Amino acid sequence: MLEGVEMLLPDRHLVADLLGRYRAWERLVLADPHDDATRRRFEDVAYTLCVLMGQRTAREAILKAESYLRHIRPVPLFAEAEGGRP
């Protein structure tokens, strides 16, 4: 990473959603490994997860996504600039 440059982090809800969809498609592929349409959808979700997490393989992307979701702090509902009120 470049010094002094902040990296944008992916939205935690999007990461959680993609991880859930990856696991759901993975189960479907395992249940019917010869279904080409299911495999393509699974591969599409895996690719998207790789791009979002900046990883080359689905395994690396999953590990990074799981780690990211474990360590990210919850986002406050209201910005501090608004005084924390609705």
C-alpha positions as CSV (number, residue, x, y, z in Angstrom):
1,M,0.0,0.0,0.0
2,L,1.2,3.5,-0.7
3,E,2.1,5.6,2.3
4,G,-0.2,8.5,3.0
5,V,-2.9,7.1,0.6
6,E,-6.1,5.9,2.2
7,M,-7.8,2.9,0.6
8,L,-11.5,2.8,0.1
9,L,-13.1,-0.1,1.9
10,P,-16.0,-2.0,0.4
11,D,-19.4,-1.7,2.0
12,R,-19.7,-4.3,4.7
13,H,-23.3,-5.1,3.7
14,L,-22.3,-5.8,0.1
15,V,-19.4,-8.0,1.3
16,A,-21.7,-10.0,3.6
17,D,-24.3,-10.3,0.8
18,L,-21.8,-11.5,-1.8
19,L,-20.3,-14.0,0.7
20,G,-23.8,-15.4,1.4
21,R,-24.5,-15.6,-2.3
22,Y,-21.2,-17.3,-2.9
23,R,-21.9,-20.0,-0.3
24,A,-25.5,-20.5,-1.6
25,W,-24.3,-21.0,-5.2
26,E,-21.5,-23.2,-3.9
27,R,-24.0,-25.5,-2.2
28,L,-26.0,-25.7,-5.5
29,V,-22.9,-26.5,-7.5
30,L,-22.0,-29.3,-5.1
31,A,-25.5,-30.7,-5.3
32,D,-25.4,-30.8,-9.1
33,P,-21.9,-30.3,-10.4
34,H,-22.9,-30.8,-14.1
35,D,-25.4,-27.9,-14.2
36,D,-23.6,-25.4,-16.4
37,A,-25.9,-22.5,-15.7
38,T,-25.5,-22.9,-11.9
39,R,-21.7,-23.2,-12.3
40,R,-21.6,-20.0,-14.3
41,R,-23.6,-18.1,-11.7
42,F,-21.3,-19.4,-9.0
43,E,-18.3,-18.4,-11.0
44,D,-19.8,-14.9,-11.6
45,V,-20.3,-14.4,-7.8
46,A,-16.8,-15.7,-7.1
47,Y,-15.3,-13.3,-9.7
48,T,-17.2,-10.3,-8.2
49,L,-16.0,-11.2,-4.7
50,C,-12.4,-11.4,-6.0
51,V,-12.6,-8.0,-7.6
52,L,-14.3,-6.4,-4.6
53,M,-11.7,-7.9,-2.1
54,G,-8.8,-7.3,-4.5
55,Q,-7.7,-11.0,-4.6
56,R,-6.8,-13.3,-7.4
57,T,-8.6,-16.5,-6.2
58,A,-12.0,-17.1,-4.7
59,R,-10.4,-18.8,-1.7
60,E,-8.2,-15.7,-1.0
61,A,-11.3,-13.4,-1.5
62,I,-13.4,-15.5,0.9
63,L,-10.7,-15.4,3.6
64,K,-10.2,-11.7,3.2
65,A,-14.0,-11.1,3.2
66,E,-14.5,-13.1,6.4
67,S,-11.6,-11.4,8.1
68,Y,-12.9,-8.0,7.0
69,L,-16.4,-8.7,8.3
70,R,-14.9,-9.9,11.7
71,H,-12.8,-6.8,12.2
72,I,-14.9,-3.9,10.8
73,R,-16.6,-1.7,13.3
74,P,-20.3,-1.1,13.0
75,V,-21.2,2.1,11.1
76,P,-23.0,4.6,13.3
77,L,-26.6,5.3,12.4
78,F,-26.2,9.0,12.5
79,A,-23.1,11.1,11.6
80,E,-21.4,12.9,14.4
81,A,-21.7,16.1,12.4
82,E,-25.5,15.9,12.9
83,G,-25.1,15.7,16.7
84,G,-26.0,12.0,16.7
85,R,-29.7,12.8,16.4
86,P,-32.2,11.7,13.8
